[in-house]
């Protein structure tokens, strides 16, 4: 069986539609049910739904052979997996945002609120800038408004939430999208199947971009 981990939610449904269009659909996946695992033993496919932040863990640990995870999750977790194909879904960006007109002073320690602690730490280390990283789990935009931080590091899609809170993008760190990933051992043992699936999905990705 080729075990495939997909993220619960709208993005996961869109990704499954791409698998389905590429010829990798499994009976029962479209039914409204509380089931989490859907298998087709005859075709050798098994899907299971997990939290988006857990996909990379299931793949890295070998519970799933392949999966689809956001680049933000891969960067933050440092998961030791093969990144095979950019699915071009869930397009957004990781950015530094703060009050309009904000700029840090040379030599000062910048206070950064974020739930992406590793990404923020690596970004400021690459700039040789001291940063006090403050981990938050929600309402990141509140931090600079209440004086908890100078800036935030967060995912930005349209920028509307920033504008509504009198914030703006200051720097773009990296573009974010969903990626097809594979467990390293599984890729060796199931190389032909995984490469074929990736090639079939790549045709769907290319077709949707035209």
C-alpha positions in Angstrom: 0.0 0.0 0.0 1.1 3.6 -0.7 0.0 5.5 2.3 -0.8 9.2 1.7 -1.3 11.8 4.4 -3.5 14.8 3.5 -4.4 17.9 5.6 -7.9 18.2 6.9 -9.8 21.3 5.5 -10.4 23.2 2.3 -6.8 23.0 1.1 -6.7 19.2 1.7 -9.9 18.8 -0.3 -8.4 20.8 -3.2 -5.3 18.6 -3.1 -7.3 15.4 -3.0 -9.2 16.7 -6.1 -5.9 16.9 -7.9 -5.0 13.4 -6.9 -8.5 12.3 -8.1 -8.1 14.1 -11.4 -4.7 12.4 -11.9 -6.3 9.0 -11.5 -5.6 8.3 -7.8 -9.1 8.6 -6.3 -10.3 6.2 -3.6 -13.9 5.2 -2.9 -15.5 6.8 0.1 -13.3 9.9 0.2 -16.1 12.1 -0.9 -18.7 10.8 1.6 -19.6 12.7 4.7 -18.2 10.6 7.4 -16.0 10.7 10.6 -13.7 8.1 9.1 -10.1 9.2 8.8 -8.6 6.3 6.7 -9.8 5.3 3.2 -8.1 2.4 1.5 -8.3 0.7 -1.9 -6.3 -2.6 -1.5 -6.8 -3.6 -5.1 -5.1 -0.4 -6.3 -2.7 -0.2 -3.4 -3.7 3.2 -2.1 -4.6 4.4 1.3 -5.4 8.0 2.3 -5.7 9.4 5.8 -6.6 12.9 7.1 -4.5 14.6 9.7 -4.0 18.2 11.0 -2.0 20.3 8.6 0.8 20.7 11.0 1.1 16.9 11.5 1.5 15.9 7.8 5.2 16.3 7.8 5.6 14.3 11.0 3.6 11.4 9.6 5.8 11.4 6.5 9.1 11.9 8.2 8.4 9.1 10.7 7.3 6.7 8.0 3.6 6.3 9.0 2.9 7.9 5.5 4.9 7.3 2.4 3.9 10.6 0.9 1.9 13.7 1.9 1.2 17.3 1.0 2.3 20.0 3.5 2.7 23.7 3.4 6.2 25.1 2.9 5.7 27.1 6.1 5.3 23.9 8.0 8.3 22.3 6.3 10.5 25.3 7.1 9.3 25.6 10.7 9.6 21.9 11.5 12.8 21.2 9.6 11.2 17.9 8.6 13.8 15.5 7.1 11.8 14.6 3.9 12.1 14.8 0.2 10.3 17.8 -1.3 9.1 16.4 -4.7 6.6 18.8 -6.3 5.3 22.3 -5.8 1.5 21.8 -6.0 0.9 25.5 -6.5 -2.0 25.5 -4.1 -2.4 27.6 -0.9 -0.3 30.3 -2.4 0.7 33.0 0.1 3.9 34.4 1.6 5.8 34.6 4.9 6.5 38.2 5.7 7.6 40.7 8.4 4.8 43.2 9.1 4.5 46.1 11.4 3.2 49.6 11.8 3.3 51.8 8.7 6.6 53.6 8.5 8.4 51.4 11.1 12.1 50.8 10.7 14.5 49.3 13.2 17.5 51.3 14.4 21.1 50.1 13.7 22.3 47.8 16.5 19.0 47.6 18.4 17.3 44.3 19.3 14.0 44.0 17.4 11.1 42.4 19.2 9.3 39.9 16.9 6.0 38.2 17.7 5.3 35.0 15.7 4.2 31.4 15.9 6.9 30.6 13.3 9.8 30.8 15.8 12.4 28.9 13.8 11.6 30.7 10.5 11.9 34.1 12.3 15.1 33.2 14.1 16.8 32.0 11.0 15.6 35.1 9.0 17.1 37.5 11.5 20.2 35.5 12.0 20.8 35.7 8.2 20.6 39.5 8.5 22.9 39.5 11.5 20.3 41.3 13.5 19.5 40.6 17.1 15.9 39.6 17.6 13.8 38.9 20.7 11.5 36.2 19.4 8.1 36.1 21.2 6.1 33.0 20.6 2.3 33.5 20.2 -0.3 31.1 18.9 -3.1 33.5 17.8 -4.0 37.1 17.1 -0.4 37.9 16.1 -1.5 41.3 14.8 -2.3 42.4 18.3 1.3 42.3 19.5 2.6 45.5 17.9 -0.7 47.3 18.5 -0.4 46.7 22.3 3.4 47.3 22.4 4.3 43.6 23.0 6.5 43.6 19.9 7.9 45.9 17.2 6.9 43.6 14.3 5.4 40.2 13.5 6.4 37.4 11.3 3.3 35.7 9.8 1.7 34.3 6.7 0.2 36.9 4.4 -2.3 36.1 1.7 -4.2 39.2 0.7 -2.9 41.7 3.3 -6.4 42.7 4.3 -6.1 41.7 7.9 -2.9 43.8 8.2 -4.6 46.8 6.7 -7.6 46.5 9.0 -5.2 46.7 11.9 -3.1 49.6 10.5 -0.2 47.3 9.7 1.7 46.7 6.5 4.2 44.3 5.0 7.8 45.4 5.7 9.8 42.5 4.2 8.9 39.3 2.4 10.8 36.3 3.8 9.7 33.6 1.3 6.8 32.4 -0.9 4.6 29.7 0.5 2.7 26.9 -1.2 1.7 23.3 -0.7 4.4 20.7 -1.5 4.2 17.0 -2.3 6.7 15.3 0.1 8.0 11.8 0.5 9.5 9.7 3.3 13.2 9.1 2.3 13.1 5.4 2.9 9.7 5.0 1.1 11.1 6.9 -1.9 13.9 4.3 -2.2 11.6 1.3 -1.8 8.7 2.7 -3.9 10.6 5.0 -6.2 8.8 3.9 -9.4 5.3 4.4 -7.9 6.1 7.7 -6.3 7.8 9.1 -9.4 4.8 8.1 -11.6 2.4 9.7 -9.1 4.5 12.9 -9.0 4.7 13.0 -12.8 0.9 12.5 -13.1 0.3 15.3 -10.6 2.8 17.6 -12.3 0.7 17.3 -15.5 -2.4 18.4 -13.4 -0.5 21.3 -11.9 0.8 22.5 -15.2 -2.7 22.1 -16.8 -4.2 24.3 -14.0 -1.6 27.0 -14.6 -2.3 27.4 -18.3 
